[in-house]
């Protein structure tokens, strides 16, 4: 997954979280699941393996 893909997914999850929170201002299992997904993507964004994958694709496409 490219860095751009991860950033897009993060933005989509943030929007979902905000929309859900506006509807229901308490923590629900769905909000918790979305938050966990967001944390996972943020961790992936800062992962060295993502940088290596992006580097590999840049080299491969060049």
C-alpha positions in Angstrom: 0.0 0.0 0.0 1.4 3.4 -1.0 1.7 6.3 1.4 -0.9 8.1 -0.7 -3.3 5.2 -0.2 -2.7 5.2 3.6 -3.3 9.0 3.7 -6.6 8.6 1.8 -7.8 5.8 4.1 -6.9 7.9 7.2 -8.9 10.9 5.8 -11.9 8.6 5.1 -11.8 7.1 8.6 -11.5 10.5 10.2 -14.6 11.6 8.4 -16.5 8.5 9.5 -15.4 9.0 13.1 -16.5 12.7 13.0 -19.8 11.8 11.4 -20.5 9.0 14.0 -19.5 11.2 16.9 -21.9 14.0 15.7 -24.8 11.4 15.7 -23.9 9.9 19.0 -21.6 11.7 21.5 -20.8 8.5 23.4 -18.2 5.8 22.7 -19.8 2.9 20.8 -18.3 -0.3 19.6 -18.4 1.1 16.1 -16.5 4.2 17.1 -13.9 2.1 19.0 -13.4 -0.1 15.9 -13.0 3.0 13.6 -10.5 4.4 16.1 -8.5 1.2 16.2 -8.4 1.2 12.3 -7.2 4.8 12.3 -4.5 4.0 14.8 -3.4 1.0 12.7 -3.2 3.2 9.6 -1.3 5.9 11.4 1.2 3.3 12.6 1.5 2.0 9.1 2.2 5.5 7.8 5.2 5.7 10.0 6.4 2.2 9.4 9.8 1.7 7.7 8.3 -1.1 5.6 5.9 1.4 3.9 8.9 3.6 3.0 10.7 0.5 1.6 7.6 -0.4 -0.4 7.2 3.1 -1.7 10.9 3.2 -2.6 10.6 -0.2 -4.3 7.7 1.0 -6.5 9.6 4.2 -7.4 12.6 2.2 -8.4 10.5 -0.4 -10.3 8.5 2.3 -12.1 11.6 4.3 -13.1 
